[in-house]
Amino acid sequence: MLAIRTDDKEAEISGTADDLRKIRVGVVSLLSSTENSASFKTAPSDPAPYPRALSELIVQRALGLTLVTVTQTALVVVGSDDSLARFSSWFNLPAEAQAGNHMHFEPMPDDAYHSSESVPLVIAID
């Protein structure tokens, strides 16, 4: 069950390892298509320890560095094909990934692919 929680300063994307791998597959499929965006719906979930849960992840093709933002209902990731391909690698989890494993997506000012203006993410396996 995919879930996204946020306090607007950071966000957590969580789910089973398979749920998270499906995000990578979806982004790669988007990049090999003529489509401009892809959406990943979340299941209703308790937002704790964050104040609210979001209903979807939206990935959009555009020029420039990957930029992650939070809207009222969604986590939005916008970027060039190359930047989105690199972003998708955060969801390429190893076969031995287990519940409790997590990673932090926190672009630095000198990151050539991801905007430092992005909302930091925690990507966690439930």
Legacy VTK file of the C-alpha trace (Angstrom):
# vtk DataFile Version 3.0
C-alpha trace
ASCII
DATASET POLYDATA
POINTS 126 float
0.000 0.000 0.000
1.612 3.239 -1.201
1.337 6.190 1.194
2.623 9.769 1.094
2.739 11.880 4.245
3.973 15.444 4.653
4.381 18.472 6.862
5.054 20.619 3.732
8.756 20.900 4.685
9.499 17.251 3.862
7.565 14.232 2.670
7.667 10.502 3.181
6.805 8.026 0.438
6.268 4.571 1.903
5.015 1.203 0.818
6.153 -2.323 0.244
9.353 -2.785 -1.745
7.165 -3.825 -4.702
5.008 -0.679 -4.356
8.110 1.495 -4.453
9.642 -0.418 -7.383
6.405 0.221 -9.322
7.141 3.945 -9.100
10.485 3.389 -10.821
8.875 1.212 -13.492
6.158 3.839 -14.011
8.659 6.667 -14.407
10.791 4.638 -16.832
7.626 3.802 -18.824
6.675 7.488 -18.889
10.101 8.416 -20.238
9.841 5.862 -23.042
6.405 7.139 -24.084
4.967 10.296 -25.615
3.001 11.053 -22.443
3.819 14.138 -20.359
2.906 12.849 -16.908
2.211 9.814 -14.775
0.212 9.503 -11.579
0.508 7.032 -8.703
-2.504 6.912 -6.397
-2.057 6.291 -2.692
-4.256 4.372 -0.304
-5.977 6.261 2.515
-3.602 6.203 5.466
-2.929 7.634 8.881
-0.610 10.603 8.322
1.255 10.190 11.646
3.906 11.290 12.423
3.127 13.967 9.800
0.042 16.207 9.926
-1.422 15.100 6.599
-1.478 12.404 3.935
-1.513 13.064 0.185
-3.631 11.211 -2.374
-1.122 10.840 -5.197
2.354 11.209 -6.625
2.439 13.076 -9.940
5.526 12.917 -12.166
5.705 15.440 -15.014
8.139 15.875 -17.868
9.548 19.404 -18.298
12.847 21.120 -18.919
15.330 21.455 -16.097
16.346 19.866 -12.854
14.025 17.604 -10.889
11.911 19.715 -8.552
9.803 18.059 -5.835
6.926 20.120 -4.422
3.860 19.549 -2.266
0.382 20.690 -3.285
-2.807 20.396 -1.262
-3.413 16.822 -2.459
-0.264 15.593 -4.216
3.489 15.278 -4.221
4.608 16.631 -7.606
7.929 15.783 -9.253
8.811 17.785 -12.382
11.988 17.538 -14.451
13.776 16.697 -17.668
13.852 13.125 -18.890
17.460 12.704 -17.735
16.739 14.177 -14.306
13.580 12.078 -13.855
15.469 8.928 -14.868
18.012 9.653 -12.141
15.210 10.429 -9.668
13.603 7.062 -10.452
16.779 5.284 -9.308
15.753 6.089 -5.706
13.012 3.498 -6.190
15.285 0.779 -7.602
15.317 -1.250 -4.408
17.495 -4.344 -4.019
15.900 -7.771 -3.690
17.002 -7.971 -0.039
15.263 -4.690 0.898
13.174 -5.187 4.034
10.573 -3.330 6.037
12.214 -0.561 8.028
14.831 0.220 5.363
14.696 3.818 4.195
16.644 6.357 2.154
16.816 10.152 2.163
16.484 12.195 -1.036
17.998 15.577 -0.171
19.481 17.398 -3.177
22.471 19.587 -2.428
23.123 23.034 -3.992
25.682 21.605 -6.459
23.482 18.667 -7.595
23.507 18.653 -11.418
20.170 16.797 -11.740
17.945 17.668 -8.774
16.998 21.154 -7.585
18.094 22.065 -4.072
14.695 23.798 -3.818
13.078 20.355 -3.722
11.188 19.171 -0.691
13.391 16.497 0.951
11.980 12.975 0.821
12.181 9.910 2.992
11.575 6.786 0.934
10.649 4.002 3.355
9.734 0.348 3.102
6.766 -0.644 5.267
LINES 1 127
126 0 1 2 3 4 5 6 7 8 9 10 11 12 13 14 15 16 17 18 19 20 21 22 23 24 25 26 27 28 29 30 31 32 33 34 35 36 37 38 39 40 41 42 43 44 45 46 47 48 49 50 51 52 53 54 55 56 57 58 59 60 61 62 63 64 65 66 67 68 69 70 71 72 73 74 75 76 77 78 79 80 81 82 83 84 85 86 87 88 89 90 91 92 93 94 95 96 97 98 99 100 101 102 103 104 105 106 107 108 109 110 111 112 113 114 115 116 117 118 119 120 121 122 123 124 125
